Amino acid sequence: MKTNPPSGSESSIADLRHADEAELIDMLEKAEQKHGFIPREISDEIARLLEVKLERLRRIQGKLDTTIRRDVQQHVAHWRNEEGNLIMILHAIQNQHGYIPREVAMELSRELGVKLARIYEVITFYHYFKLQPPGAHNVTVCNGTACYLKGSGDLINELRTQLGIAEGQTTPDRQIHFETVRCIGCCGMAPAMVVDGKTCGHVKTSDVAGHLANLRAKKETAA
């Protein structure tokens, strides 16, 4: 028996089941432009599909929440009876994640019964703690007295220009984190900077581009 092909509306609804978010938005805009409104059958189907997607996301979030809760409980249990345990726990969290994720800080607040504002007071007081994910590579300029007198300010300005970020920030592609410190103990090598753990001395502004090129080459090699 010969079957009729689906109508335009039925075909559109069938397409919805295989569309991603961008395609759904595009379909909605085209339907609205064509009809002046979004047909009920299309809006109902999209609402159903969105609920399915949201339910999947809720399950994923639930698994993440469980993992976060378990990790925080383990850190708290390890340091619970130690004086100044909040700092120790924050160190453990940063060692695990590379920074202090907000959702982890919120879980820590609940677990310890400490206000979230108090946890952020500690995080922001100690410059060691980071609130943003670290970059794949790190560039640190020493800005201690010896390095400052030898031109570390010029290195900082050069890095700001070439990376397009300020100290304490990470490039948008999360590849390079740039920061300054008071002293790295290498005053005889002033001005000095540390690139991925390697100390570089007597650095000139003309050297900065080469160091950054080496870091980016690491990314290309890894890819």
MDAnalysis code that builds the backbone (N, CA, C; Angstrom):
import MDAnalysis as mda
import numpy as np

u = mda.Universe.empty(669, n_residues=223, atom_resindex=np.repeat(np.arange(223), 3), trajectory=True)
u.add_TopologyAttr("name", ["N", "CA", "C"] * 223)
u.add_TopologyAttr("resid", np.arange(1, 224))
u.add_TopologyAttr("resname", ["MET", "LYS", "THR", "ASN", "PRO", "PRO", "SER", "GLY", "SER", "GLU", "SER", "SER", "ILE", "ALA", "ASP", "LEU", "ARG", "HIS", "ALA", "ASP", "GLU", "ALA", "GLU", "LEU", "ILE", "ASP", "MET", "LEU", "GLU", "LYS", "ALA", "GLU", "GLN", "LYS", "HIS", "GLY", "PHE", "ILE", "PRO", "ARG", "GLU", "ILE", "SER", "ASP", "GLU", "ILE", "ALA", "ARG", "LEU", "LEU", "GLU", "VAL", "LYS", "LEU", "GLU", "ARG", "LEU", "ARG", "ARG", "ILE", "GLN", "GLY", "LYS", "LEU", "ASP", "THR", "THR", "ILE", "ARG", "ARG", "ASP", "VAL", "GLN", "GLN", "HIS", "VAL", "ALA", "HIS", "TRP", "ARG", "ASN", "GLU", "GLU", "GLY", "ASN", "LEU", "ILE", "MET", "ILE", "LEU", "HIS", "ALA", "ILE", "GLN", "ASN", "GLN", "HIS", "GLY", "TYR", "ILE", "PRO", "ARG", "GLU", "VAL", "ALA", "MET", "GLU", "LEU", "SER", "ARG", "GLU", "LEU", "GLY", "VAL", "LYS", "LEU", "ALA", "ARG", "ILE", "TYR", "GLU", "VAL", "ILE", "THR", "PHE", "TYR", "HIS", "TYR", "PHE", "LYS", "LEU", "GLN", "PRO", "PRO", "GLY", "ALA", "HIS", "ASN", "VAL", "THR", "VAL", "CYS", "ASN", "GLY", "THR", "ALA", "CYS", "TYR", "LEU", "LYS", "GLY", "SER", "GLY", "ASP", "LEU", "ILE", "ASN", "GLU", "LEU", "ARG", "THR", "GLN", "LEU", "GLY", "ILE", "ALA", "GLU", "GLY", "GLN", "THR", "THR", "PRO", "ASP", "ARG", "GLN", "ILE", "HIS", "PHE", "GLU", "THR", "VAL", "ARG", "CYS", "ILE", "GLY", "CYS", "CYS", "GLY", "MET", "ALA", "PRO", "ALA", "MET", "VAL", "VAL", "ASP", "GLY", "LYS", "THR", "CYS", "GLY", "HIS", "VAL", "LYS", "THR", "SER", "ASP", "VAL", "ALA", "GLY", "HIS", "LEU", "ALA", "ASN", "LEU", "ARG", "ALA", "LYS", "LYS", "GLU", "THR", "ALA", "ALA"])
u.atoms.positions = np.array([
    [0.857, -1.191, 0.000],
    [0.000, 0.000, 0.000],
    [0.889, 1.234, 0.000],
    [0.549, 2.171, -0.838],
    [1.342, 3.379, -0.959],
    [0.963, 4.343, 0.148],
    [1.977, 4.923, 0.781],
    [1.716, 5.895, 1.844],
    [2.062, 7.281, 1.357],
    [1.318, 8.225, 1.848],
    [1.571, 9.604, 1.465],
    [2.781, 10.133, 2.231],
    [3.579, 10.979, 1.597],
    [4.727, 11.574, 2.305],
    [4.217, 12.500, 3.390],
    [4.977, 12.680, 4.463],
    [4.517, 13.555, 5.540],
    [4.358, 14.970, 5.053],
    [3.383, 15.650, 5.626],
    [3.172, 17.058, 5.282],
    [4.348, 17.868, 5.798],
    [4.395, 19.154, 5.386],
    [5.484, 20.021, 5.825],
    [5.550, 20.123, 7.330],
    [4.371, 20.225, 7.961],
    [4.330, 20.344, 9.416],
    [4.822, 19.072, 10.080],
    [4.365, 17.890, 9.558],
    [4.773, 16.609, 10.144],
    [6.268, 16.397, 9.957],
    [6.779, 16.805, 8.784],
    [8.208, 16.666, 8.512],
    [9.020, 17.517, 9.466],
    [8.520, 18.737, 9.726],
    [9.237, 19.631, 10.636],
    [9.299, 19.045, 12.027],
    [8.183, 18.464, 12.485],
    [8.141, 17.870, 13.821],
    [9.098, 16.692, 13.907],
    [9.159, 15.875, 12.829],
    [10.085, 14.744, 12.815],
    [11.529, 15.239, 12.897],
    [11.815, 16.344, 12.209],
    [13.167, 16.897, 12.230],
    [13.556, 17.369, 13.626],
    [12.571, 17.833, 14.404],
    [12.856, 18.365, 15.727],
    [13.523, 17.328, 16.616],
    [13.140, 16.074, 16.459],
    [13.635, 15.022, 17.351],
    [15.139, 14.813, 17.220],
    [15.709, 15.236, 16.081],
    [17.136, 15.018, 15.831],
    [17.927, 16.327, 15.860],
    [17.277, 17.416, 16.273],
    [17.923, 18.722, 16.226],
    [18.625, 19.041, 17.541],
    [19.722, 19.805, 17.426],
    [20.360, 20.296, 18.640],
    [19.762, 21.660, 18.982],
    [20.293, 22.289, 20.043],
    [19.691, 23.535, 20.521],
    [19.722, 24.642, 19.463],
    [20.855, 24.772, 18.760],
    [20.969, 25.829, 17.749],
    [19.968, 25.611, 16.620],
    [19.790, 24.350, 16.216],
    [18.844, 24.037, 15.137],
    [17.407, 24.285, 15.584],
    [17.099, 23.994, 16.847],
    [15.752, 24.255, 17.365],
    [15.433, 25.744, 17.326],
    [16.395, 26.557, 17.745],
    [16.193, 28.008, 17.721],
    [15.976, 28.483, 16.291],
    [16.785, 27.960, 15.367],
    [16.664, 28.348, 13.957],
    [15.287, 27.959, 13.406],
    [14.806, 26.748, 13.744],
    [13.487, 26.305, 13.283],
    [12.374, 27.188, 13.840],
    [12.500, 27.544, 15.113],
    [11.490, 28.398, 15.731],
    [11.426, 29.760, 15.038],
    [12.596, 30.320, 14.749],
    [12.631, 31.635, 14.098],
    [12.030, 31.571, 12.694],
    [12.328, 30.485, 11.961],
    [11.784, 30.349, 10.600],
    [10.273, 30.133, 10.629],
    [9.795, 29.343, 11.610],
    [8.357, 29.101, 11.732],
    [7.627, 30.394, 12.058],
    [8.235, 31.188, 12.936],
    [7.598, 32.451, 13.327],
    [7.581, 33.431, 12.156],
    [8.670, 33.442, 11.379],
    [8.705, 34.321, 10.210],
    [7.667, 33.896, 9.166],
    [7.492, 32.584, 9.004],
    [6.572, 32.065, 7.983],
    [5.114, 32.265, 8.366],
    [4.758, 31.964, 9.623],
    [3.353, 31.986, 10.037],
    [2.969, 33.237, 10.822],
    [3.982, 33.958, 11.307],
    [3.678, 35.090, 12.182],
    [3.502, 34.632, 13.620],
    [3.568, 33.342, 13.830],
    [3.478, 32.745, 15.167],
    [4.076, 31.343, 15.071],
    [4.247, 30.695, 16.209],
    [4.777, 29.329, 16.221],
    [3.603, 28.357, 16.333],
    [3.382, 27.495, 15.316],
    [2.266, 26.550, 15.348],
    [2.274, 25.704, 16.627],
    [1.064, 25.409, 17.117],
    [0.922, 24.701, 18.382],
    [1.624, 23.343, 18.379],
    [1.496, 22.586, 17.261],
    [2.092, 21.247, 17.253],
    [3.614, 21.305, 17.376],
    [4.212, 22.377, 16.785],
    [5.653, 22.527, 16.887],
    [6.058, 22.940, 18.300],
    [5.342, 23.920, 18.871],
    [5.676, 24.380, 20.222],
    [5.502, 23.274, 21.252],
    [4.444, 22.447, 21.080],
    [4.222, 21.337, 22.013],
    [5.346, 20.312, 21.932],
    [5.771, 20.003, 20.697],
    [6.832, 19.008, 20.532],
    [8.153, 19.515, 21.090],
    [8.451, 20.803, 20.866],
    [9.686, 21.368, 21.405],
    [9.662, 21.374, 22.921],
    [8.505, 21.716, 23.499],
    [8.380, 21.704, 24.959],
    [8.651, 20.307, 25.511],
    [8.137, 19.282, 24.812],
    [8.357, 17.905, 25.256],
    [9.834, 17.521, 25.148],
    [10.455, 17.902, 24.016],
    [11.863, 17.581, 23.819],
    [12.751, 18.288, 24.844],
    [12.417, 19.542, 25.142],
    [13.195, 20.286, 26.136],
    [13.088, 19.651, 27.513],
    [11.915, 19.164, 27.848],
    [11.745, 18.505, 29.147],
    [12.596, 17.239, 29.228],
    [12.677, 16.506, 28.109],
    [13.526, 15.315, 28.077],
    [14.994, 15.697, 28.269],
    [15.428, 16.760, 27.553],
    [16.808, 17.215, 27.680],
    [17.094, 17.692, 29.100],
    [16.161, 18.441, 29.688],
    [16.349, 18.942, 31.052],
    [16.455, 17.810, 32.052],
    [15.652, 16.768, 31.855],
    [15.700, 15.629, 32.762],
    [17.057, 14.943, 32.678],
    [17.597, 14.830, 31.470],
    [18.931, 14.238, 31.314],
    [19.981, 15.093, 32.012],
    [19.855, 16.421, 31.855],
    [20.796, 17.326, 32.504],
    [20.688, 17.248, 34.021],
    [19.447, 17.078, 34.517],
    [19.268, 16.954, 35.974],
    [19.965, 15.707, 36.493],
    [19.886, 14.613, 35.727],
    [20.559, 13.378, 36.150],
    [22.084, 13.576, 36.177],
    [22.591, 14.243, 35.137],
    [24.033, 14.508, 35.090],
    [24.447, 15.394, 36.262],
    [23.651, 16.464, 36.518],
    [23.959, 17.369, 37.622],
    [23.918, 16.637, 38.951],
    [22.966, 15.712, 39.089],
    [22.864, 14.934, 40.319],
    [24.112, 14.108, 40.560],
    [24.654, 13.513, 39.483],
    [25.886, 12.733, 39.611],
    [27.063, 13.626, 39.983],
    [27.119, 14.828, 39.373],
    [28.190, 15.757, 39.700],
    [28.086, 16.214, 41.149],
    [26.863, 16.535, 41.591],
    [26.658, 16.965, 42.977],
    [27.098, 15.881, 43.952],
    [26.784, 14.639, 43.633],
    [27.174, 13.531, 44.500],
    [28.691, 13.418, 44.591],
    [29.369, 13.575, 43.448],
    [30.825, 13.506, 43.424],
    [31.443, 14.644, 44.220],
    [30.906, 15.855, 44.022],
    [31.413, 17.026, 44.756],
    [31.219, 16.838, 46.252],
    [30.028, 16.382, 46.642],
    [29.726, 16.187, 48.068],
    [30.667, 15.159, 48.679],
    [30.903, 14.060, 47.963],
    [31.788, 13.016, 48.480],
    [33.205, 13.536, 48.655],
    [33.721, 14.267, 47.646],
    [35.080, 14.794, 47.723],
    [35.233, 15.775, 48.883],
    [34.252, 16.674, 49.035],
    [34.319, 17.656, 50.121],
    [34.265, 16.958, 51.476],
    [33.413, 15.977, 51.613],
    [33.314, 15.241, 52.874],
    [34.630, 14.555, 53.216],
    [35.321, 14.033, 52.204],
    [36.616, 13.384, 52.440],
    [37.656, 14.394, 52.916],
    [37.682, 15.583, 52.296],
    [38.622, 16.623, 52.724],
    [38.320, 17.076, 54.150],
    [37.040, 17.276, 54.427],
    [36.641, 17.725, 55.765],
    [36.994, 16.669, 56.811],
    [36.740, 15.405, 56.511],
    [37.033, 14.328, 57.454],
    [38.531, 14.260, 57.751],
    [39.335, 14.519, 56.739],
    [40.792, 14.442, 56.913],
    [41.314, 15.547, 57.823],
    [40.721, 16.756, 57.723],
    [41.243, 17.915, 58.447],
    [40.342, 18.390, 59.578],
    [39.262, 17.675, 59.863],
    [38.247, 18.175, 60.783],
    [38.821, 18.560, 62.160],
    [39.740, 17.778, 62.690],
    [40.236, 18.008, 64.051],
    [41.501, 18.857, 64.104],
    [41.894, 19.419, 62.955],
    [43.094, 20.250, 62.909],
    [42.735, 21.722, 63.086],
    [43.595, 22.446, 63.818],
    [43.372, 23.877, 63.987],
    [43.602, 24.585, 62.653],
    [42.755, 25.541, 62.342],
    [42.859, 26.229, 61.060],
    [42.522, 25.341, 59.896],
    [41.579, 24.423, 60.113],
    [41.295, 23.411, 59.088],
    [40.700, 23.979, 57.812],
    [40.048, 25.137, 57.879],
    [39.443, 25.698, 56.667],
    [40.503, 25.941, 55.602],
    [41.634, 26.523, 55.985],
    [42.704, 26.796, 55.026],
    [43.260, 25.494, 54.471],
    [43.433, 24.500, 55.355],
    [43.962, 23.214, 54.905],
    [43.026, 22.549, 53.903],
    [41.729, 22.636, 54.182],
    [40.737, 22.042, 53.273],
    [40.753, 22.767, 51.934],
    [40.854, 24.097, 51.967],
    [40.899, 24.873, 50.726],
    [42.148, 24.526, 49.913],
    [43.266, 24.293, 50.602],
    [44.478, 23.868, 49.906],
    [44.242, 22.525, 49.210],
    [43.592, 21.606, 49.916],
    [43.320, 20.281, 49.344],
    [42.406, 20.398, 48.128],
    [41.409, 21.280, 48.206],
    [40.478, 21.476, 47.091],
    [41.204, 22.062, 45.887],
    [42.055, 23.064, 46.152],
    [42.770, 23.675, 45.035],
    [43.763, 22.705, 44.418],
    [44.395, 21.890, 45.243],
    [45.313, 20.884, 44.707],
    [44.564, 19.897, 43.807],
    [43.305, 19.643, 44.130],
    [42.503, 18.700, 43.353],
    [42.028, 19.307, 42.035],
    [41.538, 20.546, 42.098],
    [40.900, 21.165, 40.928],
    [41.785, 22.179, 40.209],
    [42.819, 22.678, 40.894],
    [43.631, 23.744, 40.318],
    [43.115, 25.115, 40.685],
    [41.930, 25.188, 41.258],
    [41.302, 26.427, 41.728],
    [40.171, 26.029, 42.670],
    [39.415, 27.021, 43.173],
    [38.307, 26.729, 44.072],
    [36.996, 26.952, 43.317],
    [36.386, 25.903, 42.762],
    [35.112, 26.072, 42.050],
    [34.026, 26.566, 43.006],
    [33.129, 27.401, 42.517],
    [32.091, 27.974, 43.368],
    [31.188, 26.891, 43.951],
    [30.831, 25.886, 43.138],
    [29.941, 24.848, 43.635],
    [30.587, 24.033, 44.756],
    [31.927, 23.926, 44.706],
    [32.643, 23.217, 45.768],
    [32.677, 24.069, 47.037],
    [32.900, 25.375, 46.872],
    [32.883, 26.281, 48.026],
    [31.512, 26.268, 48.705],
    [30.445, 26.208, 47.916],
    [29.086, 26.166, 48.471],
    [28.860, 24.871, 49.252],
    [29.349, 23.758, 48.715],
    [29.219, 22.479, 49.409],
    [30.045, 22.477, 50.695],
    [31.212, 23.078, 50.659],
    [32.050, 23.186, 51.854],
    [31.360, 24.028, 52.922],
    [30.704, 25.090, 52.486],
    [29.947, 25.932, 53.425],
    [28.879, 25.123, 54.138],
    [28.148, 24.292, 53.391],
    [27.105, 23.460, 53.992],
    [27.703, 22.406, 54.926],
    [28.806, 21.807, 54.500],
    [29.401, 20.715, 55.281],
    [29.980, 21.207, 56.605],
    [30.615, 22.394, 56.582],
    [31.235, 22.932, 57.793],
    [30.285, 23.769, 58.631],
    [29.157, 24.178, 58.032],
    [28.257, 25.081, 58.740],
    [28.849, 26.471, 58.865],
    [29.675, 26.838, 57.868],
    [30.319, 28.152, 57.839],
    [29.698, 28.969, 56.711],
    [29.471, 30.251, 56.961],
    [28.872, 31.086, 55.925],
    [29.778, 31.137, 54.693],
    [29.155, 31.132, 53.522],
    [29.909, 31.180, 52.271],
    [30.763, 32.441, 52.206],
    [30.250, 33.549, 52.745],
    [30.997, 34.808, 52.735],
    [32.311, 34.662, 53.493],
    [32.302, 33.896, 54.583],
    [33.521, 33.686, 55.366],
    [34.544, 32.888, 54.552],
    [34.071, 31.894, 53.822],
    [34.981, 31.090, 52.994],
    [35.622, 31.966, 51.922],
    [34.838, 32.860, 51.331],
    [35.390, 33.732, 50.294],
    [36.311, 34.790, 50.882],
    [36.100, 35.164, 52.132],
    [37.038, 36.081, 52.789],
    [38.422, 35.460, 52.857],
    [38.465, 34.180, 53.214],
    [39.743, 33.469, 53.306],
    [40.363, 33.307, 51.923],
    [39.544, 32.912, 50.942],
    [40.051, 32.682, 49.583],
    [40.666, 33.954, 49.005],
    [39.982, 35.076, 49.177],
    [40.457, 36.330, 48.579],
    [41.588, 36.970, 49.380],
    [41.707, 36.632, 50.672],
    [42.790, 37.196, 51.490],
    [44.127, 36.591, 51.098],
    [44.151, 35.284, 50.858],
    [45.388, 34.602, 50.478],
    [45.481, 34.519, 48.951],
    [46.466, 35.177, 48.385],
    [46.588, 35.255, 46.933],
    [46.880, 33.900, 46.292],
    [47.286, 32.938, 47.107],
    [47.573, 31.616, 46.569],
    [46.329, 30.969, 45.958],
    [45.170, 31.229, 46.574],
    [43.942, 30.596, 46.120],
    [43.418, 31.279, 44.859],
    [42.895, 30.469, 43.941],
    [42.382, 30.986, 42.675],
    [40.894, 30.678, 42.559],
    [40.153, 31.616, 41.977],
    [38.714, 31.437, 41.776],
    [38.382, 31.068, 40.339],
    [39.375, 31.124, 39.459],
    [39.165, 30.782, 38.057],
    [40.029, 29.579, 37.691],
    [39.561, 28.755, 36.745],
    [40.374, 27.600, 36.322],
    [41.736, 28.067, 35.820],
    [42.789, 27.373, 36.194],
    [44.121, 27.777, 35.749],
    [44.317, 27.497, 34.269],
    [45.323, 28.158, 33.684],
    [45.643, 27.884, 32.295],
    [46.477, 26.621, 32.193],
    [46.598, 26.132, 30.974],
    [47.423, 24.943, 30.750],
    [48.887, 25.257, 31.019],
    [49.268, 26.529, 30.824],
    [50.650, 26.969, 31.053],
    [50.642, 28.214, 31.925],
    [51.735, 28.410, 32.660],
    [51.816, 29.538, 33.590],
    [53.042, 30.391, 33.309],
    [52.833, 31.702, 33.314],
    [53.921, 32.664, 33.184],
    [53.866, 33.582, 34.399],
    [54.948, 33.596, 35.170],
    [54.992, 34.400, 36.389],
    [56.169, 35.359, 36.317],
    [55.887, 36.651, 36.503],
    [56.938, 37.665, 36.502],
    [57.240, 38.062, 37.938],
    [58.517, 38.031, 38.300],
    [58.919, 38.494, 39.621],
    [58.900, 40.025, 39.621],
    [58.248, 40.595, 40.626],
    [58.164, 42.052, 40.717],
    [58.740, 42.532, 42.045],
    [59.682, 41.743, 42.574],
    [60.382, 42.159, 43.789],
    [61.279, 43.355, 43.506],
    [61.910, 43.874, 44.551],
    [62.683, 45.109, 44.421],
    [63.760, 45.025, 43.340],
    [64.568, 43.966, 43.375],
    [65.662, 43.843, 42.400],
    [65.123, 43.764, 40.969],
    [64.092, 42.948, 40.777],
    [63.519, 42.796, 39.431],
    [62.822, 44.076, 38.983],
    [62.174, 44.750, 39.925],
    [61.495, 46.004, 39.588],
    [62.506, 47.035, 39.094],
    [63.628, 47.132, 39.801],
    [64.652, 48.103, 39.420],
    [65.300, 47.748, 38.088],
    [65.281, 46.463, 37.736],
    [65.899, 46.015, 36.488],
    [64.909, 45.973, 35.317],
    [63.651, 46.362, 35.556],
    [62.718, 46.476, 34.435],
    [61.599, 45.459, 34.353],
    [61.230, 44.857, 35.498],
    [60.132, 43.884, 35.455],
    [58.819, 44.533, 35.011],
    [58.679, 45.831, 35.287],
    [57.468, 46.540, 34.861],
    [57.298, 46.505, 33.352],
    [58.412, 46.588, 32.625],
    [58.350, 46.520, 31.164],
    [57.923, 45.120, 30.698],
    [58.414, 44.088, 31.422],
    [58.013, 42.717, 31.075],
    [56.519, 42.528, 31.295],
    [56.028, 43.067, 32.403],
    [54.602, 42.950, 32.717],
    [53.765, 43.619, 31.641],
    [54.176, 44.825, 31.233],
    [53.420, 45.543, 30.197],
    [53.456, 44.799, 28.863],
    [54.599, 44.193, 28.563],
    [54.729, 43.443, 27.307],
    [53.808, 42.219, 27.308],
    [53.747, 41.540, 28.446],
    [52.867, 40.377, 28.556],
    [51.403, 40.789, 28.497],
    [51.066, 41.889, 29.127],
    [49.692, 42.395, 29.037],
    [49.295, 42.618, 27.581],
    [50.215, 43.223, 26.824],
    [49.935, 43.534, 25.421],
    [49.811, 42.262, 24.575],
    [50.775, 41.355, 24.733],
    [50.796, 40.175, 23.873],
    [49.709, 39.158, 24.232],
    [49.363, 39.072, 25.516],
    [48.333, 38.112, 25.924],
    [46.934, 38.716, 25.917],
    [46.860, 40.035, 25.982],
    [45.545, 40.694, 26.005],
    [44.826, 40.534, 27.334],
    [45.570, 40.272, 28.399],
    [44.977, 40.099, 29.730],
    [45.856, 40.813, 30.755],
    [45.321, 40.985, 31.948],
    [46.081, 41.563, 33.046],
    [46.615, 40.447, 33.932],
    [47.548, 40.789, 34.806],
    [48.092, 39.798, 35.722],
    [46.970, 39.251, 36.613],
    [47.075, 37.947, 36.900],
    [46.027, 37.282, 37.663],
    [44.941, 36.694, 36.786],
    [45.062, 36.872, 35.467],
    [44.040, 36.372, 34.550],
    [44.600, 35.260, 33.652],
    [43.667, 34.579, 32.984],
    [44.017, 33.510, 32.051],
    [43.466, 33.855, 30.680],
    [44.200, 33.539, 29.639],
    [43.733, 33.833, 28.285],
    [42.407, 33.124, 28.024],
    [41.555, 33.692, 27.169],
    [40.230, 33.103, 26.919],
    [40.255, 31.647, 26.491],
    [41.342, 31.210, 25.839],
    [41.411, 29.804, 25.422],
    [41.927, 28.894, 26.538],
    [42.116, 29.477, 27.733],
    [42.550, 28.751, 28.939],
    [43.948, 28.168, 28.780],
    [44.743, 28.720, 27.879],
    [46.067, 28.150, 27.630],
    [47.159, 28.761, 28.512],
    [47.122, 30.071, 28.745],
    [48.208, 30.723, 29.478],
    [47.652, 31.555, 30.625],
    [48.142, 31.273, 31.820],
    [47.802, 32.070, 33.004],
    [48.985, 32.979, 33.314],
    [48.696, 34.250, 33.572],
    [49.726, 35.259, 33.771],
    [49.582, 35.854, 35.169],
    [50.679, 35.873, 35.923],
    [50.619, 36.457, 37.254],
    [51.960, 37.069, 37.635],
    [51.953, 37.869, 38.685],
    [53.179, 38.439, 39.238],
    [53.289, 38.025, 40.697],
    [54.522, 37.980, 41.183],
    [54.762, 37.664, 42.594],
    [55.778, 38.656, 43.142],
    [55.838, 38.745, 44.462],
    [56.729, 39.714, 45.083],
    [58.199, 39.341, 44.919],
    [58.530, 38.061, 45.063],
    [59.924, 37.663, 44.928],
    [60.011, 36.153, 44.724],
    [60.916, 35.732, 43.847],
    [61.119, 34.298, 43.640],
    [62.495, 33.865, 44.156],
    [63.215, 34.792, 44.793],
    [64.501, 34.454, 45.389],
    [65.639, 34.333, 44.399],
    [65.497, 34.920, 43.223],
    [66.553, 34.855, 42.205],
    [66.995, 36.267, 41.832],
    [67.319, 37.067, 42.859],
    [67.610, 38.482, 42.637],
    [68.819, 38.693, 41.722],
    [69.773, 37.767, 41.748],
    [70.952, 37.888, 40.898],
    [70.641, 37.697, 39.427],
    [69.416, 37.206, 39.113],
    [69.015, 36.974, 37.730],
    [68.019, 38.024, 37.237],
    [67.874, 39.095, 38.006],
    [66.861, 40.109, 37.696],
    [67.092, 40.761, 36.331],
    [65.982, 41.082, 35.625],
    [64.587, 40.708, 35.944],
    [64.322, 39.256, 35.552],
    [63.555, 38.582, 36.394],
    [63.332, 37.159, 36.182],
    [61.852, 36.850, 36.009],
    [61.593, 35.760, 35.316],
    [60.229, 35.255, 35.200],
    [60.286, 33.733, 35.193],
    [59.167, 33.132, 35.554],
    [59.086, 31.678, 35.604],
    [58.072, 31.229, 34.558],
    [58.498, 30.373, 33.653],
    [57.640, 29.889, 32.577],
    [57.451, 28.386, 32.745],
    [56.248, 27.997, 33.110],
    [55.953, 26.575, 33.349],
    [56.976, 25.928, 34.285],
    [57.302, 26.649, 35.368],
    [58.195, 26.102, 36.385],
    [59.664, 26.322, 36.124],
    [60.032, 26.798, 34.935],
    [61.429, 27.048, 34.605],
    [61.750, 28.526, 34.813],
    [62.767, 28.807, 35.646],
    [63.149, 30.190, 35.920],
    [64.024, 30.724, 34.799],
    [63.645, 31.880, 34.276],
    [64.387, 32.528, 33.197],
    [64.930, 33.851, 33.721],
    [66.250, 34.069, 33.614],
    [66.861, 35.277, 34.149],
    [67.281, 36.265, 33.091],
    [67.469, 37.523, 33.564],
    [67.914, 38.615, 32.692],
    [67.015, 38.718, 31.450],
    [65.729, 38.616, 31.660],
    [64.771, 38.594, 30.552],
    [64.581, 39.997, 29.983],
    [64.579, 40.115, 28.669],
    [64.305, 41.383, 27.994],
    [62.896, 41.334, 27.413],
    [62.323, 42.487, 27.156],
    [60.976, 42.522, 26.564],
    [60.961, 41.817, 25.213],
    [62.089, 41.870, 24.507],
    [62.159, 41.210, 23.196],
    [62.154, 39.695, 23.322],
    [62.399, 39.171, 24.555],
    [62.393, 37.722, 24.765],
    [60.989, 37.174, 24.991],
    [60.062, 38.052, 25.365],
    [58.738, 37.605, 25.779],
    [58.022, 36.844, 24.666],
    [58.065, 37.374, 23.455],
    [57.372, 36.730, 22.333],
    [57.872, 35.306, 22.123],
    [59.178, 35.097, 22.276],
    [59.735, 33.762, 22.085],
    [59.254, 32.782, 23.139],
    [59.197, 33.244, 24.393],
    [58.699, 32.374, 25.458],
    [57.241, 31.980, 25.203],
    [56.434, 32.940, 24.786],
    [55.022, 32.651, 24.526],
    [54.870, 31.725, 23.323],
    [55.713, 31.929, 22.314],
    [55.662, 31.064, 21.128],
    [55.991, 29.618, 21.512],
    [56.944, 29.440, 22.424],
    [57.300, 28.088, 22.881],
    [56.127, 27.425, 23.591],
    [55.398, 28.208, 24.406],
    [54.242, 27.653, 25.112],
    [53.151, 27.249, 24.131],
    [52.923, 28.088, 23.130],
    [51.877, 27.777, 22.146],
    [52.287, 26.588, 21.285],
    [53.576, 26.419, 21.070],
    [54.061, 25.280, 20.293],
    [53.786, 23.982, 21.064],
    [53.846, 24.052, 22.401],
    [53.522, 22.878, 23.219],
    [52.083, 22.446, 22.980],
    [51.192, 23.449, 22.865],
    [49.771, 23.148, 22.624],
    [49.608, 22.444, 21.288],
    [50.275, 22.943, 20.250],
    [50.148, 22.359, 18.913],
    [50.727, 20.943, 18.887],
    [51.844, 20.729, 19.620],
    [52.440, 19.403, 19.674],
    [51.512, 18.410, 20.366],
    [50.868, 18.894, 21.474],
    [49.940, 18.043, 22.210],
    [48.738, 17.689, 21.369],
    [48.275, 18.649, 20.520],
    [47.117, 18.393, 19.668],
    [47.451, 17.370, 18.600],
])
